[in-house]
Amino acid sequence: MDQRENILDAALKQFAAHGYRRATLERVAAEVGLGTTALYYYFKNKMDLFKAVSEREGADILTALEAAVERETDPGRRLRAFCLIRFKLLAEKYEVLQISERVHRELLELSQKIQVSVHQSEGALLEKIIHQGIQTGLFKKVDVPLLAAFIQQTFRYLDAPWGYFSGRKELEKRVDFALDILLHGLEARA
């Protein structure tokens, strides 16, 4: 692993533990055995470092989402895979990094402003799944960009609480519930 990746790993730990405001370049540098001024060779400032961490994490999530979706052929199963892997990755980050809700909210606000390209790529992947569902007749014709945006907004609302659910079965149960409502609505069918 190169030094830049080591710095990003150390910065991720610091941001997760302390939030953006309380994380310091001194702590990041100390963790990788550098002086603080050496960090400026790699990053302009703390925000540049945070941006790099956010972009890397976003790219990792997007790669995992694409892989999970590609393993499925049915559009409904692809949508389920998309949801499951997205929430599973978030839950793992909570657990591994032990991010408090306060720190999570602070980092989420900052990273959402930064990760426009990841958000757009995630939206494009959702749109692709929805289009496939329409083409196969599994989904009815809808405003695809609007539905993809709705799903993304719903995820943002659910990100923090869903990250705290324990166990894969609990996560699957809640994702299946949400997808059932999304795909079939609330109406009782006879």
N, CA and C atoms as an extended XYZ file, in Angstrom:
570
Properties=species:S:1:pos:R:3:atomname:S:1:resname:S:1:resid:I:1 pbc="F F F"
N         0.847       -1.169        0.000 N   MET     1
C         0.000        0.000        0.000 CA  MET     1
C         0.900        1.243        0.000 C   MET     1
N         0.538        2.235       -0.808 N   ASP     2
C         1.380        3.418       -0.869 CA  ASP     2
C         1.059        4.390        0.272 C   ASP     2
N         1.907        5.364        0.433 N   GLN     3
C         1.786        6.298        1.553 CA  GLN     3
C         0.474        7.088        1.518 C   GLN     3
N         0.031        7.455        0.334 N   ARG     4
C        -1.226        8.197        0.220 CA  ARG     4
C        -2.393        7.373        0.780 C   ARG     4
N        -2.422        6.089        0.446 N   GLU     5
C        -3.476        5.210        0.961 CA  GLU     5
C        -3.365        5.053        2.479 C   GLU     5
N        -2.135        4.971        2.996 N   ASN     6
C        -1.942        4.910        4.448 CA  ASN     6
C        -2.503        6.162        5.117 C   ASN     6
N        -2.252        7.302        4.516 N   ILE     7
C        -2.756        8.571        5.059 CA  ILE     7
C        -4.286        8.576        5.028 C   ILE     7
N        -4.865        8.118        3.920 N   LEU     8
C        -6.326        8.075        3.814 CA  LEU     8
C        -6.928        7.144        4.871 C   LEU     8
N        -6.302        6.002        5.102 N   ASP     9
C        -6.778        5.079        6.140 CA  ASP     9
C        -6.728        5.730        7.517 C   ASP     9
N        -5.612        6.390        7.816 N   ALA    10
C        -5.460        7.054        9.107 CA  ALA    10
C        -6.472        8.196        9.249 C   ALA    10
N        -6.676        8.935        8.186 N   ALA    11
C        -7.635       10.042        8.221 CA  ALA    11
C        -9.050        9.526        8.429 C   ALA    11
N        -9.399        8.427        7.767 N   LEU    12
C       -10.729        7.840        7.948 CA  LEU    12
C       -10.963        7.502        9.418 C   LEU    12
N        -9.977        6.894       10.053 N   LYS    13
C       -10.098        6.558       11.482 CA  LYS    13
C       -10.284        7.815       12.329 C   LYS    13
N        -9.519        8.853       12.023 N   GLN    14
C        -9.612       10.085       12.800 CA  GLN    14
C       -10.962       10.780       12.605 C   GLN    14
N       -11.426       10.845       11.364 N   PHE    15
C       -12.728       11.472       11.101 CA  PHE    15
C       -13.851       10.670       11.758 C   PHE    15
N       -13.735        9.348       11.715 N   ALA    16
C       -14.762        8.497       12.330 CA  ALA    16
C       -14.774        8.650       13.845 C   ALA    16
N       -13.615        8.783       14.430 N   ALA    17
C       -13.519        8.873       15.888 CA  ALA    17
C       -13.860       10.265       16.419 C   ALA    17
N       -13.466       11.300       15.678 N   HIS    18
C       -13.560       12.654       16.216 CA  HIS    18
C       -14.464       13.599       15.434 C   HIS    18
N       -14.916       13.169       14.259 N   GLY    19
C       -15.660       14.095       13.405 CA  GLY    19
C       -14.686       14.987       12.656 C   GLY    19
N       -15.200       15.761       11.746 N   TYR    20
C       -14.332       16.616       10.943 CA  TYR    20
C       -13.716       17.727       11.796 C   TYR    20
N       -14.527       18.377       12.589 N   ARG    21
C       -14.058       19.544       13.334 CA  ARG    21
C       -12.951       19.200       14.339 C   ARG    21
N       -13.071       18.046       14.993 N   ARG    22
C       -12.098       17.708       16.036 CA  ARG    22
C       -10.933       16.857       15.538 C   ARG    22
N       -11.049       16.296       14.340 N   ALA    23
C        -9.917       15.538       13.787 CA  ALA    23
C        -8.798       16.530       13.444 C   ALA    23
N        -7.580       16.105       13.662 N   THR    24
C        -6.457       17.002       13.373 CA  THR    24
C        -5.476       16.346       12.417 C   THR    24
N        -4.820       17.174       11.652 N   LEU    25
C        -3.777       16.675       10.756 CA  LEU    25
C        -2.610       16.125       11.553 C   LEU    25
N        -2.394       16.666       12.741 N   GLU    26
C        -1.305       16.177       13.598 CA  GLU    26
C        -1.514       14.707       13.961 C   GLU    26
N        -2.757       14.351       14.337 N   ARG    27
C        -3.054       12.953       14.685 CA  ARG    27
C        -2.910       12.032       13.476 C   ARG    27
N        -3.388       12.501       12.321 N   VAL    28
C        -3.272       11.701       11.095 CA  VAL    28
C        -1.803       11.465       10.784 C   VAL    28
N        -1.013       12.530       10.820 N   ALA    29
C         0.422       12.420       10.519 CA  ALA    29
C         1.119       11.485       11.503 C   ALA    29
N         0.796       11.611       12.777 N   ALA    30
C         1.432       10.767       13.794 CA  ALA    30
C         1.122        9.294       13.561 C   ALA    30
N        -0.113        9.002       13.148 N   GLU    31
C        -0.497        7.603       12.937 CA  GLU    31
C         0.289        6.950       11.800 C   GLU    31
N         0.671        7.729       10.800 N   VAL    32
C         1.426        7.156        9.676 CA  VAL    32
C         2.925        7.440        9.780 C   VAL    32
N         3.335        8.042       10.891 N   GLY    33
C         4.760        8.266       11.113 CA  GLY    33
C         5.343        9.396       10.295 C   GLY    33
N         4.551       10.411       10.024 N   LEU    34
C         5.027       11.572        9.279 CA  LEU    34
C         4.916       12.820       10.136 C   LEU    34
N         5.603       13.865        9.704 N   GLY    35
C         5.374       15.172       10.301 CA  GLY    35
C         4.164       15.799        9.625 C   GLY    35
N         3.534       16.722       10.305 N   THR    36
C         2.342       17.356        9.753 CA  THR    36
C         2.629       18.025        8.409 C   THR    36
N         3.765       18.672        8.292 N   THR    37
C         4.072       19.351        7.027 CA  THR    37
C         4.215       18.366        5.865 C   THR    37
N         4.585       17.131        6.146 N   ALA    38
C         4.694       16.128        5.082 CA  ALA    38
C         3.329       15.812        4.467 C   ALA    38
N         2.249       15.968        5.241 N   LEU    39
C         0.904       15.732        4.700 CA  LEU    39
C         0.572       16.700        3.574 C   LEU    39
N         1.155       17.894        3.651 N   TYR    40
C         0.865       18.901        2.626 CA  TYR    40
C         1.452       18.537        1.264 C   TYR    40
N         2.346       17.579        1.245 N   TYR    41
C         2.841       17.054       -0.030 CA  TYR    41
C         1.718       16.296       -0.743 C   TYR    41
N         0.833       15.671        0.023 N   TYR    42
C        -0.245       14.851       -0.524 CA  TYR    42
C        -1.589       15.588       -0.590 C   TYR    42
N        -1.834       16.457        0.380 N   PHE    43
C        -3.137       17.125        0.483 CA  PHE    43
C        -2.936       18.590        0.850 C   PHE    43
N        -3.747       19.462        0.251 N   LYS    44
C        -3.614       20.905        0.487 CA  LYS    44
C        -3.962       21.312        1.916 C   LYS    44
N        -4.994       20.666        2.473 N   ASN    45
C        -5.478       21.032        3.804 CA  ASN    45
C        -6.391       19.915        4.302 C   ASN    45
N        -6.991       20.114        5.462 N   LYS    46
C        -7.848       19.085        6.052 CA  LYS    46
C        -9.061       18.806        5.161 C   LYS    46
N        -9.647       19.836        4.563 N   MET    47
C       -10.811       19.622        3.697 CA  MET    47
C       -10.418       18.817        2.460 C   MET    47
N        -9.257       19.062        1.908 N   ASP    48
C        -8.787       18.285        0.760 CA  ASP    48
C        -8.604       16.814        1.148 C   ASP    48
N        -8.085       16.589        2.340 N   LEU    49
C        -7.925       15.226        2.843 CA  LEU    49
C        -9.289       14.568        3.059 C   LEU    49
N       -10.219       15.302        3.655 N   PHE    50
C       -11.558       14.766        3.862 CA  PHE    50
C       -12.226       14.447        2.528 C   PHE    50
N       -12.050       15.317        1.561 N   LYS    51
C       -12.620       15.093        0.230 CA  LYS    51
C       -12.063       13.798       -0.373 C   LYS    51
N       -10.766       13.589       -0.258 N   ALA    52
C       -10.143       12.374       -0.802 CA  ALA    52
C       -10.660       11.121       -0.106 C   ALA    52
N       -10.822       11.192        1.221 N   VAL    53
C       -11.365       10.051        1.967 CA  VAL    53
C       -12.787        9.774        1.506 C   VAL    53
N       -13.599       10.813        1.396 N   SER    54
C       -14.998       10.655        0.979 CA  SER    54
C       -15.106       10.082       -0.423 C   SER    54
N       -14.288       10.576       -1.330 N   GLU    55
C       -14.317       10.081       -2.708 CA  GLU    55
C       -13.904        8.618       -2.777 C   GLU    55
N       -12.896        8.246       -2.023 N   ARG    56
C       -12.460        6.847       -2.018 CA  ARG    56
C       -13.544        5.943       -1.445 C   ARG    56
N       -14.139        6.345       -0.331 N   GLU    57
C       -15.201        5.545        0.277 CA  GLU    57
C       -16.391        5.437       -0.673 C   GLU    57
N       -16.737        6.533       -1.319 N   GLY    58
C       -17.848        6.523       -2.274 CA  GLY    58
C       -17.576        5.610       -3.451 C   GLY    58
N       -16.362        5.657       -3.968 N   ALA    59
C       -15.994        4.796       -5.093 CA  ALA    59
C       -16.042        3.324       -4.689 C   ALA    59
N       -15.600        3.017       -3.469 N   ASP    60
C       -15.654        1.632       -2.974 CA  ASP    60
C       -17.094        1.142       -2.883 C   ASP    60
N       -17.976        1.995       -2.378 N   ILE    61
C       -19.390        1.624       -2.257 CA  ILE    61
C       -20.000        1.423       -3.633 C   ILE    61
N       -19.704        2.324       -4.553 N   LEU    62
C       -20.250        2.219       -5.909 CA  LEU    62
C       -19.779        0.932       -6.592 C   LEU    62
N       -18.522        0.582       -6.437 N   THR    63
C       -17.991       -0.661       -7.010 CA  THR    63
C       -18.729       -1.878       -6.436 C   THR    63
N       -18.953       -1.867       -5.132 N   ALA    64
C       -19.667       -2.988       -4.498 CA  ALA    64
C       -21.124       -3.039       -4.965 C   ALA    64
N       -21.758       -1.881       -5.124 N   LEU    65
C       -23.137       -1.839       -5.620 CA  LEU    65
C       -23.224       -2.427       -7.025 C   LEU    65
N       -22.337       -2.000       -7.890 N   GLU    66
C       -22.344       -2.485       -9.269 CA  GLU    66
C       -22.112       -3.996       -9.321 C   GLU    66
N       -21.196       -4.483       -8.519 N   ALA    67
C       -20.915       -5.925       -8.499 CA  ALA    67
C       -22.135       -6.714       -8.019 C   ALA    67
N       -22.793       -6.219       -6.966 N   ALA    68
C       -23.970       -6.918       -6.435 CA  ALA    68
C       -25.096       -6.940       -7.456 C   ALA    68
N       -25.298       -5.842       -8.149 N   VAL    69
C       -26.365       -5.748       -9.148 CA  VAL    69
C       -26.067       -6.659      -10.334 C   VAL    69
N       -24.824       -6.712      -10.761 N   GLU    70
C       -24.454       -7.533      -11.921 CA  GLU    70
C       -24.585       -9.029      -11.660 C   GLU    70
N       -24.547       -9.447      -10.404 N   ARG    71
C       -24.700      -10.872      -10.089 CA  ARG    71
C       -26.139      -11.351      -10.284 C   ARG    71
N       -27.076      -10.423      -10.351 N   GLU    72
C       -28.491      -10.775      -10.517 CA  GLU    72
C       -28.920      -10.490      -11.956 C   GLU    72
N       -29.931      -11.221      -12.430 N   THR    73
C       -30.446      -10.980      -13.779 CA  THR    73
C       -31.836      -10.351      -13.762 C   THR    73
N       -32.655      -10.713      -12.788 N   ASP    74
C       -34.005      -10.185      -12.664 CA  ASP    74
C       -33.954       -8.762      -12.089 C   ASP    74
N       -34.643       -7.794      -12.700 N   PRO    75
C       -34.602       -6.413      -12.205 CA  PRO    75
C       -35.077       -6.266      -10.754 C   PRO    75
N       -36.070       -7.023      -10.352 N   GLY    76
C       -36.522       -6.967       -8.958 CA  GLY    76
C       -35.445       -7.440       -8.006 C   GLY    76
N       -34.756       -8.510       -8.380 N   ARG    77
C       -33.649       -9.024       -7.557 CA  ARG    77
C       -32.472       -8.053       -7.581 C   ARG    77
N       -32.274       -7.372       -8.721 N   ARG    78
C       -31.205       -6.372       -8.792 CA  ARG    78
C       -31.482       -5.214       -7.837 C   ARG    78
N       -32.729       -4.766       -7.800 N   LEU    79
C       -33.088       -3.680       -6.905 CA  LEU    79
C       -32.883       -4.108       -5.450 C   LEU    79
N       -33.276       -5.334       -5.140 N   ARG    80
C       -33.072       -5.863       -3.785 CA  ARG    80
C       -31.582       -5.943       -3.453 C   ARG    80
N       -30.784       -6.446       -4.394 N   ALA    81
C       -29.341       -6.549       -4.169 CA  ALA    81
C       -28.739       -5.163       -3.939 C   ALA    81
N       -29.180       -4.198       -4.727 N   PHE    82
C       -28.710       -2.824       -4.582 CA  PHE    82
C       -28.981       -2.329       -3.164 C   PHE    82
N       -30.214       -2.498       -2.706 N   CYS    83
C       -30.603       -2.035       -1.366 CA  CYS    83
C       -29.822       -2.759       -0.279 C   CYS    83
N       -29.760       -4.075       -0.387 N   LEU    84
C       -29.083       -4.860        0.655 CA  LEU    84
C       -27.614       -4.489        0.780 C   LEU    84
N       -26.911       -4.407       -0.337 N   ILE    85
C       -25.481       -4.136       -0.249 CA  ILE    85
C       -25.235       -2.717        0.232 C   ILE    85
N       -26.080       -1.779       -0.155 N   ARG    86
C       -25.904       -0.398        0.277 CA  ARG    86
C       -26.032       -0.295        1.795 C   ARG    86
N       -27.096       -0.860        2.344 N   PHE    87
C       -27.284       -0.778        3.783 CA  PHE    87
C       -26.297       -1.666        4.541 C   PHE    87
N       -25.917       -2.786        3.950 N   LYS    88
C       -24.937       -3.669        4.587 CA  LYS    88
C       -23.592       -2.943        4.731 C   LYS    88
N       -23.180       -2.264        3.679 N   LEU    89
C       -21.910       -1.533        3.736 CA  LEU    89
C       -21.961       -0.417        4.775 C   LEU    89
N       -23.086        0.284        4.836 N   LEU    90
C       -23.218        1.344        5.840 CA  LEU    90
C       -23.171        0.759        7.249 C   LEU    90
N       -23.873       -0.359        7.448 N   ALA    91
C       -23.872       -1.001        8.760 CA  ALA    91
C       -22.462       -1.445        9.144 C   ALA    91
N       -21.720       -1.992        8.178 N   GLU    92
C       -20.355       -2.426        8.454 CA  GLU    92
C       -19.475       -1.244        8.855 C   GLU    92
N       -19.653       -0.120        8.183 N   LYS    93
C       -18.848        1.056        8.515 CA  LYS    93
C       -19.154        1.539        9.927 C   LYS    93
N       -20.426        1.531       10.310 N   TYR    94
C       -20.783        1.901       11.683 CA  TYR    94
C       -20.088        0.985       12.671 C   TYR    94
N       -20.177       -0.316       12.387 N   GLU    95
C       -19.656       -1.305       13.322 CA  GLU    95
C       -18.131       -1.254       13.394 C   GLU    95
N       -17.480       -1.265       12.251 N   VAL    96
C       -16.020       -1.296       12.222 CA  VAL    96
C       -15.435       -0.002       12.769 C   VAL    96
N       -15.993        1.119       12.327 N   LEU    97
C       -15.434        2.402       12.732 CA  LEU    97
C       -16.028        2.920       14.041 C   LEU    97
N       -17.112        2.289       14.502 N   GLN    98
C       -17.788        2.703       15.723 CA  GLN    98
C       -18.101        4.194       15.691 C   GLN    98
N       -18.768        4.606       14.631 N   ILE    99
C       -19.105        6.013       14.444 CA  ILE    99
C       -20.330        6.356       15.281 C   ILE    99
N       -20.211        7.400       16.069 N   SER   100
C       -21.366        7.860       16.838 CA  SER   100
C       -22.342        8.548       15.889 C   SER   100
N       -23.586        8.651       16.308 N   GLU   101
C       -24.584        9.296       15.445 CA  GLU   101
C       -24.225       10.756       15.212 C   GLU   101
N       -23.690       11.448       16.218 N   ARG   102
C       -23.301       12.854       16.058 CA  ARG   102
C       -22.221       12.994       14.992 C   ARG   102
N       -21.197       12.153       15.080 N   VAL   103
C       -20.113       12.198       14.097 CA  VAL   103
C       -20.646       11.804       12.727 C   VAL   103
N       -21.506       10.782       12.680 N   HIS   104
C       -22.079       10.350       11.409 CA  HIS   104
C       -22.801       11.498       10.719 C   HIS   104
N       -23.620       12.211       11.462 N   ARG   105
C       -24.387       13.313       10.866 CA  ARG   105
C       -23.470       14.413       10.349 C   ARG   105
N       -22.433       14.745       11.112 N   GLU   106
C       -21.492       15.778       10.681 CA  GLU   106
C       -20.768       15.341        9.406 C   GLU   106
N       -20.269       14.114        9.393 N   LEU   107
C       -19.536       13.625        8.229 CA  LEU   107
C       -20.449       13.466        7.023 C   LEU   107
N       -21.683       13.028        7.254 N   LEU   108
C       -22.630       12.852        6.164 CA  LEU   108
C       -22.935       14.185        5.497 C   LEU   108
N       -23.146       15.226        6.297 N   GLU   109
C       -23.405       16.549        5.734 CA  GLU   109
C       -22.250       16.998        4.852 C   GLU   109
N       -21.029       16.859        5.344 N   LEU   110
C       -19.862       17.272        4.572 CA  LEU   110
C       -19.671       16.411        3.329 C   LEU   110
N       -19.792       15.095        3.482 N   SER   111
C       -19.506       14.215        2.351 CA  SER   111
C       -20.582       14.299        1.281 C   SER   111
N       -21.830       14.599        1.650 N   GLN   112
C       -22.878       14.741        0.637 CA  GLN   112
C       -22.591       15.912       -0.275 C   GLN   112
N       -22.018       16.959        0.263 N   LYS   113
C       -21.665       18.108       -0.553 CA  LYS   113
C       -20.531       17.758       -1.520 C   LYS   113
N       -19.694       16.854       -1.110 N   ILE   114
C       -18.506       16.497       -1.895 CA  ILE   114
C       -18.813       15.412       -2.933 C   ILE   114
N       -19.647       14.449       -2.600 N   GLN   115
C       -19.793       13.247       -3.417 CA  GLN   115
C       -20.877       13.331       -4.485 C   GLN   115
N       -20.915       14.417       -5.196 N   VAL   116
C       -21.917       14.585       -6.244 CA  VAL   116
C       -21.754       13.519       -7.325 C   VAL   116
N       -20.533       13.227       -7.719 N   SER   117
C       -20.328       12.243       -8.800 CA  SER   117
C       -20.747       10.840       -8.361 C   SER   117
N       -20.495       10.475       -7.118 N   VAL   118
C       -20.916        9.167       -6.617 CA  VAL   118
C       -22.437        9.108       -6.585 C   VAL   118
N       -23.063       10.179       -6.132 N   HIS   119
C       -24.523       10.255       -6.088 CA  HIS   119
C       -25.104       10.090       -7.500 C   HIS   119
N       -24.500       10.761       -8.470 N   GLN   120
C       -24.974       10.652       -9.851 CA  GLN   120
C       -24.789        9.236      -10.392 C   GLN   120
N       -23.680        8.611      -10.083 N   SER   121
C       -23.438        7.240      -10.539 CA  SER   121
C       -24.410        6.263       -9.880 C   SER   121
N       -24.680        6.458       -8.601 N   GLU   122
C       -25.646        5.625       -7.900 CA  GLU   122
C       -27.027        5.798       -8.537 C   GLU   122
N       -27.392        7.039       -8.852 N   GLY   123
C       -28.673        7.321       -9.506 CA  GLY   123
C       -28.763        6.663      -10.872 C   GLY   123
N       -27.673        6.716      -11.629 N   ALA   124
C       -27.656        6.091      -12.951 CA  ALA   124
C       -27.829        4.575      -12.847 C   ALA   124
N       -27.220        3.979      -11.838 N   LEU   125
C       -27.365        2.535      -11.632 CA  LEU   125
C       -28.814        2.194      -11.277 C   LEU   125
N       -29.424        2.986      -10.415 N   LEU   126
C       -30.833        2.778      -10.079 CA  LEU   126
C       -31.715        2.939      -11.322 C   LEU   126
N       -31.452        3.959      -12.127 N   GLU   127
C       -32.235        4.178      -13.345 CA  GLU   127
C       -32.110        2.986      -14.293 C   GLU   127
N       -30.912        2.433      -14.393 N   LYS   128
C       -30.692        1.261      -15.250 CA  LYS   128
C       -31.539        0.079      -14.770 C   LYS   128
N       -31.561       -0.138      -13.465 N   ILE   129
C       -32.362       -1.232      -12.897 CA  ILE   129
C       -33.843       -1.001      -13.186 C   ILE   129
N       -34.309        0.218      -12.986 N   ILE   130
C       -35.724        0.537      -13.212 CA  ILE   130
C       -36.084        0.366      -14.683 C   ILE   130
N       -35.233        0.853      -15.578 N   HIS   131
C       -35.478        0.678      -17.022 CA  HIS   131
C       -35.583       -0.801      -17.381 C   HIS   131
N       -34.681       -1.616      -16.835 N   GLN   132
C       -34.727       -3.057      -17.104 CA  GLN   132
C       -36.033       -3.659      -16.598 C   GLN   132
N       -36.471       -3.213      -15.444 N   GLY   133
C       -37.733       -3.692      -14.902 CA  GLY   133
C       -38.919       -3.312      -15.773 C   GLY   133
N       -38.894       -2.121      -16.336 N   ILE   134
C       -39.961       -1.680      -17.234 CA  ILE   134
C       -39.926       -2.497      -18.519 C   ILE   134
N       -38.727       -2.692      -19.070 N   GLN   135
C       -38.578       -3.447      -20.317 CA  GLN   135
C       -39.040       -4.893      -20.183 C   GLN   135
N       -38.823       -5.486      -19.022 N   THR   136
C       -39.232       -6.884      -18.833 CA  THR   136
C       -40.690       -7.002      -18.405 C   THR   136
N       -41.328       -5.870      -18.118 N   GLY   137
C       -42.721       -5.888      -17.692 CA  GLY   137
C       -42.901       -6.111      -16.193 C   GLY   137
N       -41.818       -6.206      -15.454 N   LEU   138
C       -41.901       -6.392      -14.009 CA  LEU   138
C       -42.373       -5.107      -13.324 C   LEU   138
N       -41.911       -3.950      -13.819 N   PHE   139
C       -42.300       -2.659      -13.270 CA  PHE   139
C       -43.197       -1.953      -14.275 C   PHE   139
N       -44.148       -1.164      -13.771 N   LYS   140
C       -44.978       -0.369      -14.672 CA  LYS   140
C       -44.175        0.840      -15.135 C   LYS   140
N       -44.645        1.461      -16.225 N   LYS   141
C       -43.953        2.636      -16.746 CA  LYS   141
C       -44.098        3.780      -15.752 C   LYS   141
N       -42.971        4.352      -15.388 N   VAL   142
C       -42.929        5.449      -14.425 CA  VAL   142
C       -41.928        6.489      -14.908 C   VAL   142
N       -41.904        7.616      -14.236 N   ASP   143
C       -40.883        8.630      -14.465 CA  ASP   143
C       -39.607        8.094      -13.808 C   ASP   143
N       -38.733        7.520      -14.612 N   VAL   144
C       -37.560        6.806      -14.097 CA  VAL   144
C       -36.638        7.708      -13.272 C   VAL   144
N       -36.251        8.877      -13.790 N   PRO   145
C       -35.373        9.729      -12.961 CA  PRO   145
C       -36.022       10.152      -11.642 C   PRO   145
N       -37.325       10.402      -11.677 N   LEU   146
C       -38.022       10.789      -10.451 CA  LEU   146
C       -38.026        9.640       -9.442 C   LEU   146
N       -38.304        8.415       -9.896 N   LEU   147
C       -38.303        7.272       -8.992 CA  LEU   147
C       -36.903        7.014       -8.436 C   LEU   147
N       -35.883        7.105       -9.282 N   ALA   148
C       -34.507        6.900       -8.806 CA  ALA   148
C       -34.154        7.951       -7.754 C   ALA   148
N       -34.534        9.201       -7.990 N   ALA   149
C       -34.270       10.266       -7.015 CA  ALA   149
C       -35.032       10.014       -5.719 C   ALA   149
N       -36.265        9.524       -5.829 N   PHE   150
C       -37.065        9.205       -4.643 CA  PHE   150
C       -36.379        8.117       -3.819 C   PHE   150
N       -35.907        7.085       -4.478 N   ILE   151
C       -35.240        5.986       -3.771 CA  ILE   151
C       -33.983        6.507       -3.068 C   ILE   151
N       -33.202        7.330       -3.772 N   GLN   152
C       -31.990        7.877       -3.165 CA  GLN   152
C       -32.316        8.753       -1.957 C   GLN   152
N       -33.338        9.576       -2.064 N   GLN   153
C       -33.716       10.426       -0.939 CA  GLN   153
C       -34.184        9.577        0.244 C   GLN   153
N       -34.914        8.516       -0.047 N   THR   154
C       -35.364        7.612        1.002 CA  THR   154
C       -34.163        6.993        1.702 C   THR   154
N       -33.152        6.582        0.938 N   PHE   155
C       -31.949        6.010        1.525 CA  PHE   155
C       -31.271        7.011        2.449 C   PHE   155
N       -31.194        8.252        2.023 N   ARG   156
C       -30.543        9.256        2.866 CA  ARG   156
C       -31.262        9.387        4.195 C   ARG   156
N       -32.572        9.352        4.131 N   TYR   157
C       -33.362        9.462        5.353 CA  TYR   157
C       -33.132        8.250        6.263 C   TYR   157
N       -32.955        7.097        5.659 N   LEU   158
C       -32.825        5.862        6.419 CA  LEU   158
C       -31.386        5.504        6.787 C   LEU   158
N       -30.400        6.185        6.210 N   ASP   159
C       -29.000        5.801        6.409 CA  ASP   159
C       -28.615        5.612        7.871 C   ASP   159
N       -28.829        6.593        8.707 N   ALA   160
C       -28.376        6.482       10.096 CA  ALA   160
C       -29.103        5.378       10.852 C   ALA   160
N       -30.435        5.366       10.874 N   PRO   161
C       -31.098        4.312       11.649 CA  PRO   161
C       -30.797        2.907       11.133 C   PRO   161
N       -30.732        2.728        9.827 N   TRP   162
C       -30.526        1.382        9.287 CA  TRP   162
C       -29.141        0.870        9.600 C   TRP   162
N       -28.194        1.764        9.745 N   GLY   163
C       -26.840        1.352       10.051 CA  GLY   163
C       -26.708        0.662       11.397 C   GLY   163
N       -27.680        0.869       12.270 N   TYR   164
C       -27.586        0.309       13.604 CA  TYR   164
C       -28.299       -1.024       13.764 C   TYR   164
N       -28.972       -1.520       12.728 N   PHE   165
C       -29.668       -2.789       12.865 CA  PHE   165
C       -28.664       -3.918       12.965 C   PHE   165
N       -29.000       -4.880       13.783 N   SER   166
C       -28.058       -5.980       14.004 CA  SER   166
C       -28.414       -7.175       13.132 C   SER   166
N       -27.425       -7.723       12.507 N   GLY   167
C       -27.577       -8.965       11.770 CA  GLY   167
C       -28.125       -8.824       10.366 C   GLY   167
N       -27.661       -9.712        9.523 N   ARG   168
C       -28.058       -9.719        8.121 CA  ARG   168
C       -29.547      -10.010        7.955 C   ARG   168
N       -30.086      -10.932        8.751 N   LYS   169
C       -31.508      -11.286        8.630 CA  LYS   169
C       -32.398      -10.087        8.923 C   LYS   169
N       -32.049       -9.323        9.948 N   GLU   170
C       -32.816       -8.121       10.293 CA  GLU   170
C       -32.740       -7.106        9.147 C   GLU   170
N       -31.564       -6.940        8.593 N   LEU   171
C       -31.390       -6.019        7.467 CA  LEU   171
C       -32.217       -6.476        6.271 C   LEU   171
N       -32.136       -7.762        5.931 N   GLU   172
C       -32.900       -8.293        4.805 CA  GLU   172
C       -34.404       -8.115        5.023 C   GLU   172
N       -34.859       -8.368        6.239 N   LYS   173
C       -36.279       -8.225        6.553 CA  LYS   173
C       -36.739       -6.791        6.316 C   LYS   173
N       -35.954       -5.824        6.758 N   ARG   174
C       -36.332       -4.418        6.609 CA  ARG   174
C       -36.220       -3.947        5.164 C   ARG   174
N       -35.207       -4.408        4.442 N   VAL   175
C       -35.093       -4.057        3.021 CA  VAL   175
C       -36.264       -4.656        2.249 C   VAL   175
N       -36.596       -5.907        2.519 N   ASP   176
C       -37.730       -6.538        1.836 CA  ASP   176
C       -39.033       -5.805        2.139 C   ASP   176
N       -39.208       -5.362        3.377 N   PHE   177
C       -40.398       -4.584        3.737 CA  PHE   177
C       -40.452       -3.288        2.927 C   PHE   177
N       -39.340       -2.562        2.890 N   ALA   178
C       -39.296       -1.289        2.154 CA  ALA   178
C       -39.541       -1.513        0.663 C   ALA   178
N       -38.945       -2.571        0.103 N   LEU   179
C       -39.142       -2.849       -1.323 CA  LEU   179
C       -40.570       -3.280       -1.616 C   LEU   179
N       -41.183       -4.007       -0.711 N   ASP   180
C       -42.575       -4.406       -0.889 CA  ASP   180
C       -43.471       -3.170       -0.964 C   ASP   180
N       -43.243       -2.214       -0.078 N   ILE   181
C       -44.022       -0.976       -0.099 CA  ILE   181
C       -43.733       -0.209       -1.386 C   ILE   181
N       -42.476       -0.130       -1.767 N   LEU   182
C       -42.093        0.593       -2.977 CA  LEU   182
C       -42.689       -0.056       -4.225 C   LEU   182
N       -42.606       -1.361       -4.320 N   LEU   183
C       -43.046       -2.052       -5.522 CA  LEU   183
C       -44.556       -2.340       -5.558 C   LEU   183
N       -45.160       -2.499       -4.394 N   HIS   184
C       -46.571       -2.907       -4.368 CA  HIS   184
C       -47.490       -1.921       -3.668 C   HIS   184
N       -46.949       -0.915       -3.038 N   GLY   185
C       -47.768        0.092       -2.379 CA  GLY   185
C       -48.351       -0.402       -1.077 C   GLY   185
N       -49.253        0.393       -0.540 N   LEU   186
C       -49.875        0.087        0.741 CA  LEU   186
C       -51.240       -0.561        0.625 C   LEU   186
N       -51.789       -0.559       -0.555 N   GLU   187
C       -53.138       -1.089       -0.734 CA  GLU   187
C       -53.191       -2.592       -0.486 C   GLU   187
N       -54.245       -3.001        0.228 N   ALA   188
C       -54.461       -4.429        0.459 CA  ALA   188
C       -55.024       -5.019       -0.832 C   ALA   188
N       -54.478       -6.122       -1.245 N   ARG   189
C       -54.910       -6.770       -2.473 CA  ARG   189
C       -55.632       -8.071       -2.120 C   ARG   189
N       -56.720       -8.312       -2.803 N   ALA   190
C       -57.484       -9.537       -2.532 CA  ALA   190
C       -57.012      -10.677       -3.386 C   ALA   190
